[in-house]
Amino acid sequence: MIDLRSDTVTRPTPAMREAIARAEVGDDVFRDDPTVMKLEARTAEIVGKEAALFVPTGSMGNQLALAVLTRPGEDVIVGDGAHVMFYEAGAAGALNGVQLSPAGRGGLFTADEMEERIHLHANMQEPTTTLVCVENTHNRSGGRVFPQKDVVAIAERARSRGFSLHLDGARLWNASAATGLSPAELSAPFDTVNVCYSKGLGAPIGSAICGSRELVERARRVRKRWGGAMRQIGMMAAGALHALEHHRDRLKDDHANAKRFAEAIAKAKGFRVDLASVETNIVNVDVDVPADPVVAKAKTLGLLLGASGPKRIRVVTHLDVTSAQVLEAATLLAKAIEPS
């Protein structure tokens, strides 16, 4: 079975399993787990922030950022189709009591498009905008890289308004591999950054929220309140640390495989792919018929995929699939649309 549903489906490599088995552990609530502390320090160093906090999921990382940067009733500007809006079970409203206002199209937006979505404090009938969130790479748009020139312009405009800035960098490692910019350069304009170890890097679990020591300590308290404080979590931190140190350089292989798949399936009848938008490891494939039956048929042929819209299929490459397998996957998907 070829599994292209997500880059979260990977299995730990033998070297990662060994690192997990050998991990030193302690009670992280008491800050006694040396492996967690090493992971957090290394992540903060790579991202260019003072501190980092290990959390179970990227959703928790994003929501902790909202918790420490906003108050209930405020407004947060996000990109169209943002993960924090589409894929976190309504947590922004349920946990943090904030409203999300999407800007731009296709996940990306400019400083001017951000400006159009601002709610002013002067109008008591509107929520007050206090935070701007950027997602890089952008999942729903097909792993698009947010142009850094736009990030800088958005940050400058936001700062002039007194807004805070958060980066949903779940796949920041992919953005870095695609652009050649370091994670620290990409993260520099933001107060907080969420990075994920289980997407792209192939760890079994985990993300981190990074920022100033003050913000991270505030996030630590909220993590406890939400039930996210963990005990001997060094084993999972060891997997994340191994992924961080050993799997970033190979992300370009995933990007090349995504491009191979996209070029192959674009030649098949009934499928459309915007090849210019395939920038990292995610491919959005539009189909002429409902996507769900095609996905179901592909499964019977040995290919696992996910429908991300009524007539759209999302394909994600990762460290568990080879270049030969992605070409085979394109052949299987082409067969899945054929009449039975």
C-alpha positions, 0 to 999 in steps of 0.5 A: 500500500502506498500512503500519500494521505499526509506526511504524518503517516510515517513510521520511525526509522530504525535510528529514530527507534534506537534514539527513543529507546536510549532516551534519558527521561525525567518528569517534565512537569518538574522540568526534570526531563533532560531530553525534553530540555535538550529538544526545546533548547535546540529548537529555539536555537534553530528557530532563532527564539529565546525559548521553546515549549514541547507540546503534543500537537501543532493545534495545541501550539497554535492555540497556545500562541493565541492564548498568550497573544490575545484576549477573548473577544478580539480579532485575529487576521489569518490567511484564507484556508488557514489551518488554525481556522479549518483544521483545529476543531473550532479551538480558536473560539472554543478555547480562546474566544477569538474571532478569525478574519481571513485575508487574501486568497489561496492562503497567501495575502499582502500587507494591503489585503491584511489592512482590508480585514482590520477591525478598529478599536474606535468602533465599539460594535466591532471586535478589535484586531490584535494579532496576525497569523501567517501559515508557512508553508500553507497546507490547504493551498498545496504547501505554498511558500509564503513569500518572505517579502510579503511577510516582512511587509505584513510584519512592518504594517502590523507592528505599526498598528500595535499588533502581535504576530504568530507564525504557524510554521508546522512545515517551516522546515519545508519552507526553509528547504524550498527557499534556502532561507534559514528557519531563524530568518523565516521566523524573525518577524514573529512573536511566536512560532509553532513548528512541528516534528511529526510533519515532514520530519517524520517524528511520531509525535510533537510540536513546539511553540517558540518565542520569548522566555516570558511568552513561553512561560505563559504558554507553559501555564496554559498548557497545564490548564489544558491538560497538555503537561506531560511526565516522562516524555523524553522518549518522544522528545528523543524521536523529535530531536533525532528528526530535527537533526537528521531529517531536515536536509532530505526534505528536498527529496520530498519536494522533488517527488511531489513535482514528479507526481504532479507532472505525471498525473497532470498528463492523465485524462480527468485530472488537473494540477497547477504545476507552478503551485507545487512548491514543496511536498503537497499536491492539490489534484483537481478531478472532473468527477466527485473526489470521494469515489476516486479516493475509494477506488484508489484504495482498492488499487493499493493507494491511500489518498485524501479528498480535500474538497468535493472535486479535489484530492490532496497528495503528500510526499514524505520520507516513507515513499520513494521516487518510484512509488510516487510514479506508481501512485500516479498510474494507480490514481489514473486508473481509479478514475476509469469507469468500472 
